[in-house]
């Protein structure tokens, strides 16, 4: 049974499988039209099947594979389509497809590692939120009711604060207002992020976040060098490679650095010069690229940088839970201490009242 998902909802793993099958069949010598026909018959998603039918129709009409895919853009992005076009021009389409398949697999593995590393902290924070809500909605009103039974007893400031907060949280007007404010804040954030200045500001802040800022920076360097290496190795001119890579990067400041570099390189300036003016690309990366340009081994240097930062990202994602444990412990400790003061101090005082 075909799954009726939107195009954007096709899982990355499914794209990896598709790319691997396409590369394997082309490597085996199957004609492109026959390969697409087989993949069309095996498609699991309705929209994917429909788009593949259009690709197959275009190929039957004599349109190159890269053009056919670019008209649909449901599996391959602009950078990958550029690689397919380069593969068609050089006659090594099967090798290019294998590179794309491996690259997509590596991207899927990286995303899986990051998501896996984030599961534990997210669960911890969700548990903390649930516990706080239960305490505020159940325990605090019970303490307030208990004190009212003993008459006009003065409550500690921290306890009175929690009671006031609990009463506010239980108010329907507060709940509706909070929901409206959250929706408005989310929409405002999206609108702000879509603006040039907003995206620049937010992406800059993400790079200075504790733990995550360093991880995001390393991921961007890894993606930059990985894509540049793959494009240059496939024979794509460096200016086109820089432009394509800049579009594929997610952080505004890394994108801008490569866009400016493409403009400078087009004027005959060495790549390392504009990159050295960037505040986000590490100095060691710039120096290594300069060495590669001087020795004529830029693609090999990029491969080494990619491998180094890939190992760095793997290590950080593997240890992300350990790196976040101090932050989690501090937050949990502060909350436990606050709740203990707010709940147990009144109970202790209540014992004195009873005496």
C-alpha angles and dihedrals in degrees: 000000000000118000114231101218127150115255093252090055096062104122118244090236089058090052089050091053091048092050093046092050091047092049093046095051093046090049088052089058100253115153115255094242092052091046093053090045091055092047089048091056091049097047113129099195125070095219091044090051091050093050092047088052088057091048091050091049092051093048091050086054092056099259115145117253093244092054092046092052092044090057090056104029097187101124108019126048126219094272093051091047088054088054092049089051090050090049091052091050094048096040095239098103093139092056091047091050090052089052091050092048092050091046092051090048091052090049090050091050092049092050090048092052093049093047091046092051091050096052096080097048091045092051091049093051092046090052090049091051092049092049092050092049092049092049093047095046101037114018101038095052088048091054091048091051091048092053092048088059089060094053129241100352119167111239125212114260094247091052093047089051091054092047091052090047091048092051090049093050091050092054111103090213090057092049093050092044091049091051091050091047092049092050091046091048091050093049091045090051092051092048091047093048092051090059118086095239093044095052091046091052097045095044090049091052092050090058092058097046115122111265095342094062092060091045093050091048092051091047091052092050090047092049092045096052093039094054095041090051093049093047096046092045089054091056100256113148114257095242092054090043091054093048093048093046092049090056091051096052118092102208115084095218094051090047091050092048091056094042090054090044091054090053092049095045089052086061091054098262116142113254094240092061099065091036090056089061091057117102095207105049111084117247092235090058091051092049092049092050089049089053090050092052092050093050096038092242101109094136091052092049090049089052091054093047090048091052093048096049091042088059090046092053092047091051094047094047090047091052097036093106091052091047091053096045094087091052092047092048093050093049093045091045094051092048093048091049092048093048092046091054093045096048109028100040091062090047090052090048090048089060089056090049091052090051 
